[in-house]
């Protein structure tokens, strides 16, 4: 689904895959409307249900409004179960990126802990990065998390996203790392939804906090713990839990900013 939103207006976009936000089983359809983003910060998300469940982009837009960092518009090309190879083969994301106007394009797939998934992630991040930079936007990787039953894969997942980030000198939203930082503070924080795969409301809130902190390079402490997105969903996190999540997001922001690229993998070119 490609949706384009500000904190105050809903603007439906474009040449996109459409899947209902929060609906895990919706199939894609296509719409032909397009509206070029012209805000100070324009973020396009390319991913799957780990982006659209609980409307992570919408939470980011609302936090930006509350944080007084200027207008942020967000748009998403998302559908259930798609990885970056699927998006590349469909071509919808490339068409939307090429329209221009974006400041950042966020790429997301699953945890990518297995070797074949890691290679796929690195390959298609490199392909997309070329298209993104052609329109003077910054590629961004949204590090996700393994299923609850595969929690031992957190380290491998983090490594996969850091390698792909270094390959193309992208910005990293280290959300998986932030989940672990939050659990170090309080292991009972309910970041998974009941299915043990998707993000809960608190997990989505933490993801958006990480994104806000990295995009604007500032602390997320004191941001609202209740957020209503333009999809009509209200995310409510208890103030004490929100403070823990904000501290986790700030920890990861500081660590990400301090990590030198020279300590990461050398750049690679996509396979032909």
C-alpha atoms as an extended CHARMM CRD file, in Angstrom:
* protein
*
       272  EXT
         1         1  UNK       CA              0.0000000000        0.0000000000        0.0000000000  PROA      1               0.0000000000
         2         2  UNK       CA              1.3680000000        3.3810000000       -0.8250000000  PROA      2               0.0000000000
         3         3  UNK       CA              0.0150000000        5.9780000000        1.5500000000  PROA      3               0.0000000000
         4         4  UNK       CA              1.2250000000        9.5130000000        1.9700000000  PROA      4               0.0000000000
         5         5  UNK       CA              0.5050000000       11.3020000000        5.2450000000  PROA      5               0.0000000000
         6         6  UNK       CA              1.4580000000       14.3540000000        7.2380000000  PROA      6               0.0000000000
         7         7  UNK       CA              0.6350000000       14.8260000000       10.8850000000  PROA      7               0.0000000000
         8         8  UNK       CA             -2.4330000000       16.8850000000        9.9350000000  PROA      8               0.0000000000
         9         9  UNK       CA             -3.6130000000       15.6020000000        6.5640000000  PROA      9               0.0000000000
        10        10  UNK       CA             -4.1760000000       12.2450000000        4.9200000000  PROA      10              0.0000000000
        11        11  UNK       CA             -3.0880000000       12.1150000000        1.2750000000  PROA      11              0.0000000000
        12        12  UNK       CA             -3.6000000000        8.8690000000       -0.5970000000  PROA      12              0.0000000000
        13        13  UNK       CA             -0.8910000000        8.1750000000       -3.1280000000  PROA      13              0.0000000000
        14        14  UNK       CA             -0.0380000000        6.2120000000       -5.8390000000  PROA      14              0.0000000000
        15        15  UNK       CA              1.0310000000        3.6050000000       -8.2890000000  PROA      15              0.0000000000
        16        16  UNK       CA              1.1990000000        1.1970000000       -5.3970000000  PROA      16              0.0000000000
        17        17  UNK       CA              0.5850000000       -2.1020000000       -3.7880000000  PROA      17              0.0000000000
        18        18  UNK       CA             -2.3120000000       -1.7900000000       -1.4040000000  PROA      18              0.0000000000
        19        19  UNK       CA             -2.7970000000       -3.8480000000        1.7540000000  PROA      19              0.0000000000
        20        20  UNK       CA             -4.9730000000       -2.7780000000        4.6530000000  PROA      20              0.0000000000
        21        21  UNK       CA             -2.9810000000       -1.4390000000        7.5780000000  PROA      21              0.0000000000
        22        22  UNK       CA             -3.1220000000       -3.9360000000       10.3990000000  PROA      22              0.0000000000
        23        23  UNK       CA             -4.7260000000       -6.6270000000        8.2200000000  PROA      23              0.0000000000
        24        24  UNK       CA             -2.2670000000       -9.4610000000        7.8630000000  PROA      24              0.0000000000
        25        25  UNK       CA             -4.0780000000      -11.3520000000        5.1140000000  PROA      25              0.0000000000
        26        26  UNK       CA             -4.9840000000       -8.6730000000        2.5630000000  PROA      26              0.0000000000
        27        27  UNK       CA             -3.8870000000       -9.2120000000       -1.0100000000  PROA      27              0.0000000000
        28        28  UNK       CA             -2.4130000000       -6.4060000000       -3.1020000000  PROA      28              0.0000000000
        29        29  UNK       CA             -4.3950000000       -4.2190000000       -5.4600000000  PROA      29              0.0000000000
        30        30  UNK       CA             -3.2460000000       -1.2410000000       -7.5280000000  PROA      30              0.0000000000
        31        31  UNK       CA             -4.1100000000        2.4270000000       -7.6040000000  PROA      31              0.0000000000
        32        32  UNK       CA             -2.8540000000        5.0210000000      -10.0970000000  PROA      32              0.0000000000
        33        33  UNK       CA             -2.9540000000        8.2540000000       -8.0740000000  PROA      33              0.0000000000
        34        34  UNK       CA              0.3290000000       10.0410000000       -7.3060000000  PROA      34              0.0000000000
        35        35  UNK       CA              1.2170000000       13.1290000000       -5.3280000000  PROA      35              0.0000000000
        36        36  UNK       CA              4.8400000000       14.2180000000       -5.0360000000  PROA      36              0.0000000000
        37        37  UNK       CA              6.0580000000       14.7950000000       -1.4970000000  PROA      37              0.0000000000
        38        38  UNK       CA              7.2620000000       18.3290000000       -0.8740000000  PROA      38              0.0000000000
        39        39  UNK       CA              7.7510000000       18.5050000000        2.9040000000  PROA      39              0.0000000000
        40        40  UNK       CA             11.0440000000       19.1450000000        4.6700000000  PROA      40              0.0000000000
        41        41  UNK       CA             11.3330000000       15.4170000000        5.4590000000  PROA      41              0.0000000000
        42        42  UNK       CA              9.7210000000       12.9070000000        3.0860000000  PROA      42              0.0000000000
        43        43  UNK       CA             10.1010000000        9.2190000000        3.9800000000  PROA      43              0.0000000000
        44        44  UNK       CA              9.0700000000        6.3240000000        1.7480000000  PROA      44              0.0000000000
        45        45  UNK       CA              8.8400000000        2.8810000000        3.3780000000  PROA      45              0.0000000000
        46        46  UNK       CA              9.2550000000       -0.3020000000        1.3190000000  PROA      46              0.0000000000
        47        47  UNK       CA              8.4410000000       -3.4500000000        3.2660000000  PROA      47              0.0000000000
        48        48  UNK       CA              5.7830000000       -5.7690000000        4.6280000000  PROA      48              0.0000000000
        49        49  UNK       CA              3.6320000000       -6.2760000000        7.7230000000  PROA      49              0.0000000000
        50        50  UNK       CA              6.5670000000       -5.5130000000       10.0380000000  PROA      50              0.0000000000
        51        51  UNK       CA              6.1420000000       -1.9690000000        8.7490000000  PROA      51              0.0000000000
        52        52  UNK       CA              2.3760000000       -1.6280000000        8.4790000000  PROA      52              0.0000000000
        53        53  UNK       CA              1.0380000000       -3.4870000000       11.5390000000  PROA      53              0.0000000000
        54        54  UNK       CA              0.1640000000       -0.7550000000       14.0580000000  PROA      54              0.0000000000
        55        55  UNK       CA              1.1870000000        1.7930000000       11.4070000000  PROA      55              0.0000000000
        56        56  UNK       CA              4.8390000000        2.3630000000       12.3020000000  PROA      56              0.0000000000
        57        57  UNK       CA              5.2120000000        5.1490000000        9.6570000000  PROA      57              0.0000000000
        58        58  UNK       CA              2.1170000000        6.8980000000       11.0210000000  PROA      58              0.0000000000
        59        59  UNK       CA              3.4650000000        6.7880000000       14.5810000000  PROA      59              0.0000000000
        60        60  UNK       CA              6.7130000000        8.3220000000       13.3080000000  PROA      60              0.0000000000
        61        61  UNK       CA              4.8070000000       11.1660000000       11.6350000000  PROA      61              0.0000000000
        62        62  UNK       CA              2.8540000000       11.8720000000       14.8120000000  PROA      62              0.0000000000
        63        63  UNK       CA              5.9550000000       11.7840000000       17.0190000000  PROA      63              0.0000000000
        64        64  UNK       CA              7.6320000000       14.2220000000       14.6410000000  PROA      64              0.0000000000
        65        65  UNK       CA              4.6830000000       16.5900000000       14.9650000000  PROA      65              0.0000000000
        66        66  UNK       CA              4.7930000000       16.3430000000       18.7470000000  PROA      66              0.0000000000
        67        67  UNK       CA              8.5700000000       16.7740000000       18.7760000000  PROA      67              0.0000000000
        68        68  UNK       CA              8.4170000000       19.9670000000       16.7160000000  PROA      68              0.0000000000
        69        69  UNK       CA             11.0430000000       18.8620000000       14.1800000000  PROA      69              0.0000000000
        70        70  UNK       CA              9.2070000000       20.2000000000       11.1420000000  PROA      70              0.0000000000
        71        71  UNK       CA              6.7010000000       18.6050000000        8.8180000000  PROA      71              0.0000000000
        72        72  UNK       CA              7.2700000000       14.9430000000        8.0470000000  PROA      72              0.0000000000
        73        73  UNK       CA              5.3610000000       13.1510000000        5.3190000000  PROA      73              0.0000000000
        74        74  UNK       CA              5.4300000000        9.3660000000        5.1540000000  PROA      74              0.0000000000
        75        75  UNK       CA              4.3920000000        6.9450000000        2.4340000000  PROA      75              0.0000000000
        76        76  UNK       CA              4.4950000000        3.1580000000        2.2960000000  PROA      76              0.0000000000
        77        77  UNK       CA              4.6750000000        0.4610000000       -0.3480000000  PROA      77              0.0000000000
        78        78  UNK       CA              3.8170000000       -2.6270000000        1.6900000000  PROA      78              0.0000000000
        79        79  UNK       CA              2.0560000000       -5.9500000000        1.3820000000  PROA      79              0.0000000000
        80        80  UNK       CA              2.0760000000       -9.1550000000        3.4550000000  PROA      80              0.0000000000
        81        81  UNK       CA              5.1180000000      -11.4460000000        3.2980000000  PROA      81              0.0000000000
        82        82  UNK       CA              7.0910000000       -9.5070000000        0.6620000000  PROA      82              0.0000000000
        83        83  UNK       CA             10.8770000000       -9.3620000000        0.8560000000  PROA      83              0.0000000000
        84        84  UNK       CA             13.0500000000       -6.9050000000       -1.0580000000  PROA      84              0.0000000000
        85        85  UNK       CA             13.4760000000       -9.2810000000       -4.0010000000  PROA      85              0.0000000000
        86        86  UNK       CA              9.6860000000       -9.4540000000       -4.3500000000  PROA      86              0.0000000000
        87        87  UNK       CA              9.4510000000       -5.6750000000       -4.3190000000  PROA      87              0.0000000000
        88        88  UNK       CA             12.2340000000       -5.3870000000       -6.8810000000  PROA      88              0.0000000000
        89        89  UNK       CA             10.5990000000       -7.8740000000       -9.2310000000  PROA      89              0.0000000000
        90        90  UNK       CA              7.2180000000       -6.1630000000       -8.9440000000  PROA      90              0.0000000000
        91        91  UNK       CA              8.7910000000       -2.8110000000       -9.8380000000  PROA      91              0.0000000000
        92        92  UNK       CA              6.2640000000       -0.6590000000       -7.9910000000  PROA      92              0.0000000000
        93        93  UNK       CA              8.7920000000        0.5920000000       -5.4600000000  PROA      93              0.0000000000
        94        94  UNK       CA             11.2850000000        1.6310000000       -8.1300000000  PROA      94              0.0000000000
        95        95  UNK       CA              8.5490000000        3.5600000000       -9.9580000000  PROA      95              0.0000000000
        96        96  UNK       CA              7.5840000000        5.4160000000       -6.7860000000  PROA      96              0.0000000000
        97        97  UNK       CA             11.2030000000        6.1560000000       -5.8550000000  PROA      97              0.0000000000
        98        98  UNK       CA             11.9080000000        7.4860000000       -9.3440000000  PROA      98              0.0000000000
        99        99  UNK       CA              9.1150000000       10.0520000000       -9.0200000000  PROA      99              0.0000000000
       100       100  UNK       CA             11.4250000000       11.8400000000       -6.6040000000  PROA      100             0.0000000000
       101       101  UNK       CA             10.7530000000       14.2020000000       -3.7440000000  PROA      101             0.0000000000
       102       102  UNK       CA             11.9160000000       11.7500000000       -1.0670000000  PROA      102             0.0000000000
       103       103  UNK       CA             14.5960000000       12.5950000000        1.4760000000  PROA      103             0.0000000000
       104       104  UNK       CA             14.8020000000        8.9950000000        2.7680000000  PROA      104             0.0000000000
       105       105  UNK       CA             13.7110000000        5.5860000000        1.4880000000  PROA      105             0.0000000000
       106       106  UNK       CA             13.4360000000        2.8960000000        4.1750000000  PROA      106             0.0000000000
       107       107  UNK       CA             14.0250000000       -0.7340000000        3.1470000000  PROA      107             0.0000000000
       108       108  UNK       CA             12.6760000000       -3.5480000000        5.3310000000  PROA      108             0.0000000000
       109       109  UNK       CA             12.4510000000       -7.3130000000        5.1360000000  PROA      109             0.0000000000
       110       110  UNK       CA             12.4370000000      -10.0870000000        7.7510000000  PROA      110             0.0000000000
       111       111  UNK       CA             15.2370000000      -10.8050000000       10.2270000000  PROA      111             0.0000000000
       112       112  UNK       CA             17.5410000000      -12.2020000000        7.5040000000  PROA      112             0.0000000000
       113       113  UNK       CA             19.5320000000      -14.2730000000        9.9720000000  PROA      113             0.0000000000
       114       114  UNK       CA             20.0030000000      -17.2650000000        7.6490000000  PROA      114             0.0000000000
       115       115  UNK       CA             22.8830000000      -17.0620000000        5.1860000000  PROA      115             0.0000000000
       116       116  UNK       CA             20.6340000000      -17.1620000000        2.0960000000  PROA      116             0.0000000000
       117       117  UNK       CA             18.3990000000      -14.4350000000        3.5310000000  PROA      117             0.0000000000
       118       118  UNK       CA             21.4500000000      -12.3250000000        4.3840000000  PROA      118             0.0000000000
       119       119  UNK       CA             22.7270000000      -12.5780000000        0.8170000000  PROA      119             0.0000000000
       120       120  UNK       CA             19.3000000000      -11.6560000000       -0.5200000000  PROA      120             0.0000000000
       121       121  UNK       CA             19.1340000000       -8.6470000000        1.8000000000  PROA      121             0.0000000000
       122       122  UNK       CA             22.5770000000       -7.3700000000        0.8060000000  PROA      122             0.0000000000
       123       123  UNK       CA             21.9680000000       -7.9440000000       -2.8980000000  PROA      123             0.0000000000
       124       124  UNK       CA             18.6560000000       -6.1140000000       -3.1090000000  PROA      124             0.0000000000
       125       125  UNK       CA             19.6290000000       -3.3310000000       -0.7260000000  PROA      125             0.0000000000
       126       126  UNK       CA             22.4980000000       -2.5860000000       -3.1110000000  PROA      126             0.0000000000
       127       127  UNK       CA             20.1350000000       -2.5910000000       -6.0980000000  PROA      127             0.0000000000
       128       128  UNK       CA             17.6330000000       -0.3080000000       -4.4120000000  PROA      128             0.0000000000
       129       129  UNK       CA             20.3540000000        2.0180000000       -3.1000000000  PROA      129             0.0000000000
       130       130  UNK       CA             21.3770000000        2.9270000000       -6.6410000000  PROA      130             0.0000000000
       131       131  UNK       CA             17.8020000000        3.8590000000       -7.5430000000  PROA      131             0.0000000000
       132       132  UNK       CA             17.3930000000        5.8070000000       -4.2990000000  PROA      132             0.0000000000
       133       133  UNK       CA             20.5680000000        7.8250000000       -4.7920000000  PROA      133             0.0000000000
       134       134  UNK       CA             19.5730000000        8.5930000000       -8.3870000000  PROA      134             0.0000000000
       135       135  UNK       CA             16.8690000000       10.8570000000       -6.9270000000  PROA      135             0.0000000000
       136       136  UNK       CA             19.1760000000       12.3150000000       -4.2460000000  PROA      136             0.0000000000
       137       137  UNK       CA             17.5210000000       10.4360000000       -1.3840000000  PROA      137             0.0000000000
       138       138  UNK       CA             19.2260000000        8.5720000000        1.4620000000  PROA      138             0.0000000000
       139       139  UNK       CA             18.8030000000        4.7920000000        1.7170000000  PROA      139             0.0000000000
       140       140  UNK       CA             17.7990000000        3.6030000000        5.1870000000  PROA      140             0.0000000000
       141       141  UNK       CA             17.5800000000        0.0650000000        6.5660000000  PROA      141             0.0000000000
       142       142  UNK       CA             14.9070000000       -0.8830000000        9.0840000000  PROA      142             0.0000000000
       143       143  UNK       CA             16.4260000000       -3.6890000000       11.1640000000  PROA      143             0.0000000000
       144       144  UNK       CA             13.6410000000       -6.0150000000       12.2770000000  PROA      144             0.0000000000
       145       145  UNK       CA             13.6030000000       -8.9010000000       14.7640000000  PROA      145             0.0000000000
       146       146  UNK       CA             13.3080000000      -12.7020000000       14.6400000000  PROA      146             0.0000000000
       147       147  UNK       CA             10.1830000000      -14.5800000000       15.6770000000  PROA      147             0.0000000000
       148       148  UNK       CA              9.8290000000      -15.2030000000       19.3990000000  PROA      148             0.0000000000
       149       149  UNK       CA             10.6450000000      -18.8990000000       18.8920000000  PROA      149             0.0000000000
       150       150  UNK       CA             13.9130000000      -17.8780000000       17.1870000000  PROA      150             0.0000000000
       151       151  UNK       CA             15.1300000000      -15.2840000000       19.6870000000  PROA      151             0.0000000000
       152       152  UNK       CA             18.6230000000      -16.7510000000       19.4840000000  PROA      152             0.0000000000
       153       153  UNK       CA             18.7800000000      -15.2310000000       15.9770000000  PROA      153             0.0000000000
       154       154  UNK       CA             18.8470000000      -11.6170000000       17.2140000000  PROA      154             0.0000000000
       155       155  UNK       CA             22.6400000000      -11.3450000000       16.9080000000  PROA      155             0.0000000000
       156       156  UNK       CA             22.7160000000      -12.7920000000       13.3730000000  PROA      156             0.0000000000
       157       157  UNK       CA             19.8410000000      -10.5580000000       12.3000000000  PROA      157             0.0000000000
       158       158  UNK       CA             21.5830000000       -7.4680000000       13.6540000000  PROA      158             0.0000000000
       159       159  UNK       CA             24.7880000000       -8.4630000000       11.8620000000  PROA      159             0.0000000000
       160       160  UNK       CA             22.9540000000       -8.9430000000        8.5470000000  PROA      160             0.0000000000
       161       161  UNK       CA             21.4500000000       -5.4710000000        8.6630000000  PROA      161             0.0000000000
       162       162  UNK       CA             24.7440000000       -3.8740000000        9.7010000000  PROA      162             0.0000000000
       163       163  UNK       CA             26.5290000000       -5.5310000000        6.7890000000  PROA      163             0.0000000000
       164       164  UNK       CA             23.8920000000       -4.3800000000        4.3190000000  PROA      164             0.0000000000
       165       165  UNK       CA             24.0060000000       -0.8740000000        5.8220000000  PROA      165             0.0000000000
       166       166  UNK       CA             27.7740000000       -0.6860000000        5.4140000000  PROA      166             0.0000000000
       167       167  UNK       CA             27.5920000000       -2.0100000000        1.8460000000  PROA      167             0.0000000000
       168       168  UNK       CA             25.8210000000        1.1460000000        0.6810000000  PROA      168             0.0000000000
       169       169  UNK       CA             26.6690000000        3.6640000000        3.4520000000  PROA      169             0.0000000000
       170       170  UNK       CA             23.0050000000        3.7900000000        4.4780000000  PROA      170             0.0000000000
       171       171  UNK       CA             21.3660000000        5.0470000000        7.6480000000  PROA      171             0.0000000000
       172       172  UNK       CA             20.3510000000        2.2790000000       10.0530000000  PROA      172             0.0000000000
       173       173  UNK       CA             17.1860000000        2.1020000000       12.1310000000  PROA      173             0.0000000000
       174       174  UNK       CA             18.4490000000       -0.5180000000       14.6040000000  PROA      174             0.0000000000
       175       175  UNK       CA             15.0200000000       -1.4960000000       15.8880000000  PROA      175             0.0000000000
       176       176  UNK       CA             15.9610000000       -5.1010000000       16.6740000000  PROA      176             0.0000000000
       177       177  UNK       CA             18.8140000000       -3.8420000000       18.8360000000  PROA      177             0.0000000000
       178       178  UNK       CA             16.4210000000       -1.4650000000       20.6010000000  PROA      178             0.0000000000
       179       179  UNK       CA             14.0680000000       -4.3280000000       21.4540000000  PROA      179             0.0000000000
       180       180  UNK       CA             16.9470000000       -6.0690000000       23.1950000000  PROA      180             0.0000000000
       181       181  UNK       CA             17.9940000000       -2.8570000000       24.9480000000  PROA      181             0.0000000000
       182       182  UNK       CA             14.4230000000       -2.4700000000       26.2100000000  PROA      182             0.0000000000
       183       183  UNK       CA             14.3170000000       -6.0490000000       27.5130000000  PROA      183             0.0000000000
       184       184  UNK       CA             17.5780000000       -5.4970000000       29.3890000000  PROA      184             0.0000000000
       185       185  UNK       CA             15.6990000000       -2.8230000000       31.3080000000  PROA      185             0.0000000000
       186       186  UNK       CA             12.5000000000       -4.8320000000       31.7310000000  PROA      186             0.0000000000
       187       187  UNK       CA             12.2850000000       -8.3930000000       30.3580000000  PROA      187             0.0000000000
       188       188  UNK       CA              8.4880000000       -8.4080000000       30.6310000000  PROA      188             0.0000000000
       189       189  UNK       CA              7.9300000000       -5.5800000000       28.1450000000  PROA      189             0.0000000000
       190       190  UNK       CA              5.3720000000       -6.9350000000       25.6110000000  PROA      190             0.0000000000
       191       191  UNK       CA              7.0150000000       -6.0120000000       22.3140000000  PROA      191             0.0000000000
       192       192  UNK       CA              5.6670000000       -8.9890000000       20.3470000000  PROA      192             0.0000000000
       193       193  UNK       CA              2.0430000000       -9.3230000000       19.3150000000  PROA      193             0.0000000000
       194       194  UNK       CA              0.2510000000      -12.5030000000       20.3470000000  PROA      194             0.0000000000
       195       195  UNK       CA              1.4070000000      -14.2820000000       17.1680000000  PROA      195             0.0000000000
       196       196  UNK       CA              5.0440000000      -14.0600000000       18.3030000000  PROA      196             0.0000000000
       197       197  UNK       CA              6.0570000000      -12.5180000000       14.9820000000  PROA      197             0.0000000000
       198       198  UNK       CA              4.6350000000       -9.0370000000       14.5750000000  PROA      198             0.0000000000
       199       199  UNK       CA              5.1080000000       -5.9840000000       16.7250000000  PROA      199             0.0000000000
       200       200  UNK       CA              2.6610000000       -5.1340000000       19.4880000000  PROA      200             0.0000000000
       201       201  UNK       CA              1.5780000000       -1.5270000000       19.8870000000  PROA      201             0.0000000000
       202       202  UNK       CA              4.5250000000       -1.0270000000       22.2480000000  PROA      202             0.0000000000
       203       203  UNK       CA              6.8760000000       -2.6960000000       19.7490000000  PROA      203             0.0000000000
       204       204  UNK       CA              5.6430000000       -0.4020000000       16.9700000000  PROA      204             0.0000000000
       205       205  UNK       CA              6.0330000000        2.6180000000       19.2530000000  PROA      205             0.0000000000
       206       206  UNK       CA              9.6310000000        1.6160000000       20.0120000000  PROA      206             0.0000000000
       207       207  UNK       CA             10.3410000000        1.1690000000       16.2880000000  PROA      207             0.0000000000
       208       208  UNK       CA              9.0670000000        4.6850000000       15.5850000000  PROA      208             0.0000000000
       209       209  UNK       CA             11.1150000000        6.0980000000       18.4780000000  PROA      209             0.0000000000
       210       210  UNK       CA             14.2810000000        4.6080000000       16.9730000000  PROA      210             0.0000000000
       211       211  UNK       CA             13.4130000000        6.1290000000       13.6040000000  PROA      211             0.0000000000
       212       212  UNK       CA             12.7280000000        9.5560000000       15.0780000000  PROA      212             0.0000000000
       213       213  UNK       CA             15.9890000000        9.5530000000       17.0370000000  PROA      213             0.0000000000
       214       214  UNK       CA             18.1040000000        8.5780000000       14.0250000000  PROA      214             0.0000000000
       215       215  UNK       CA             16.3650000000       10.8090000000       11.4810000000  PROA      215             0.0000000000
       216       216  UNK       CA             16.6850000000       13.9250000000       13.6180000000  PROA      216             0.0000000000
       217       217  UNK       CA             19.7180000000       12.9270000000       15.7180000000  PROA      217             0.0000000000
       218       218  UNK       CA             18.1000000000       13.8710000000       18.9790000000  PROA      218             0.0000000000
       219       219  UNK       CA             16.8540000000       12.2900000000       22.1730000000  PROA      219             0.0000000000
       220       220  UNK       CA             13.3420000000       10.8570000000       22.2010000000  PROA      220             0.0000000000
       221       221  UNK       CA             12.9390000000       11.4010000000       25.9490000000  PROA      221             0.0000000000
       222       222  UNK       CA              9.6810000000       13.1050000000       26.7870000000  PROA      222             0.0000000000
       223       223  UNK       CA              7.8310000000       12.3120000000       23.5600000000  PROA      223             0.0000000000
       224       224  UNK       CA              4.1420000000       11.4330000000       24.0280000000  PROA      224             0.0000000000
       225       225  UNK       CA              3.2840000000        7.9220000000       25.1780000000  PROA      225             0.0000000000
       226       226  UNK       CA             -0.1440000000        8.0360000000       23.5100000000  PROA      226             0.0000000000
       227       227  UNK       CA             -0.2510000000        8.5190000000       19.7440000000  PROA      227             0.0000000000
       228       228  UNK       CA             -3.2340000000        8.5390000000       17.3980000000  PROA      228             0.0000000000
       229       229  UNK       CA             -2.3230000000        7.8240000000       13.7860000000  PROA      229             0.0000000000
       230       230  UNK       CA             -4.2940000000        8.8730000000       10.7410000000  PROA      230             0.0000000000
       231       231  UNK       CA             -5.3610000000        5.2900000000       10.1480000000  PROA      231             0.0000000000
       232       232  UNK       CA             -7.5730000000        5.7660000000       13.2030000000  PROA      232             0.0000000000
       233       233  UNK       CA             -5.4930000000        3.6430000000       15.5490000000  PROA      233             0.0000000000
       234       234  UNK       CA             -4.5270000000        4.9050000000       18.9760000000  PROA      234             0.0000000000
       235       235  UNK       CA             -1.2940000000        3.5590000000       20.4470000000  PROA      235             0.0000000000
       236       236  UNK       CA             -1.2630000000        3.7910000000       24.2310000000  PROA      236             0.0000000000
       237       237  UNK       CA              1.8720000000        2.9620000000       26.2320000000  PROA      237             0.0000000000
       238       238  UNK       CA              1.9270000000        3.3950000000       29.9920000000  PROA      238             0.0000000000
       239       239  UNK       CA              4.1690000000        6.3460000000       30.9070000000  PROA      239             0.0000000000
       240       240  UNK       CA              6.6190000000        4.2090000000       32.9200000000  PROA      240             0.0000000000
       241       241  UNK       CA              6.9630000000        1.7190000000       30.0460000000  PROA      241             0.0000000000
       242       242  UNK       CA              7.2890000000        4.5740000000       27.5380000000  PROA      242             0.0000000000
       243       243  UNK       CA             10.1890000000        5.9870000000       29.5420000000  PROA      243             0.0000000000
       244       244  UNK       CA             11.9610000000        2.6130000000       29.3520000000  PROA      244             0.0000000000
       245       245  UNK       CA             11.3700000000        2.3880000000       25.6010000000  PROA      245             0.0000000000
       246       246  UNK       CA             12.6210000000        5.9270000000       25.1000000000  PROA      246             0.0000000000
       247       247  UNK       CA             15.7780000000        5.1420000000       27.0530000000  PROA      247             0.0000000000
       248       248  UNK       CA             16.3340000000        2.0470000000       24.9030000000  PROA      248             0.0000000000
       249       249  UNK       CA             15.8870000000        4.0530000000       21.7000000000  PROA      249             0.0000000000
       250       250  UNK       CA             18.3450000000        6.6830000000       22.9410000000  PROA      250             0.0000000000
       251       251  UNK       CA             20.8750000000        3.9820000000       23.8290000000  PROA      251             0.0000000000
       252       252  UNK       CA             20.7160000000        2.5480000000       20.3230000000  PROA      252             0.0000000000
       253       253  UNK       CA             20.8920000000        5.9880000000       18.7060000000  PROA      253             0.0000000000
       254       254  UNK       CA             24.0720000000        6.7870000000       20.6040000000  PROA      254             0.0000000000
       255       255  UNK       CA             25.6130000000        3.4350000000       19.6950000000  PROA      255             0.0000000000
       256       256  UNK       CA             24.6660000000        3.7570000000       16.0100000000  PROA      256             0.0000000000
       257       257  UNK       CA             26.0610000000        7.2670000000       15.7550000000  PROA      257             0.0000000000
       258       258  UNK       CA             29.3390000000        6.1820000000       17.3560000000  PROA      258             0.0000000000
       259       259  UNK       CA             29.9130000000        3.0780000000       15.1860000000  PROA      259             0.0000000000
       260       260  UNK       CA             32.5200000000        3.8650000000       12.4930000000  PROA      260             0.0000000000
       261       261  UNK       CA             31.8100000000        2.6370000000        8.9800000000  PROA      261             0.0000000000
       262       262  UNK       CA             35.4250000000        1.4870000000        8.7540000000  PROA      262             0.0000000000
       263       263  UNK       CA             34.5860000000       -1.2000000000       11.2930000000  PROA      263             0.0000000000
       264       264  UNK       CA             31.9290000000       -2.6400000000        9.0120000000  PROA      264             0.0000000000
       265       265  UNK       CA             31.9060000000       -4.5720000000        5.7660000000  PROA      265             0.0000000000
       266       266  UNK       CA             33.4040000000       -3.1080000000        2.5650000000  PROA      266             0.0000000000
       267       267  UNK       CA             31.0200000000       -1.9750000000       -0.1650000000  PROA      267             0.0000000000
       268       268  UNK       CA             29.6930000000       -4.4550000000       -2.6930000000  PROA      268             0.0000000000
       269       269  UNK       CA             28.0450000000       -4.0480000000       -6.0480000000  PROA      269             0.0000000000
       270       270  UNK       CA             24.7390000000       -5.8030000000       -6.8100000000  PROA      270             0.0000000000
       271       271  UNK       CA             24.9130000000       -8.9440000000       -8.8540000000  PROA      271             0.0000000000
       272       272  UNK       CA             23.8740000000       -8.5070000000      -12.4710000000  PROA      272             0.0000000000
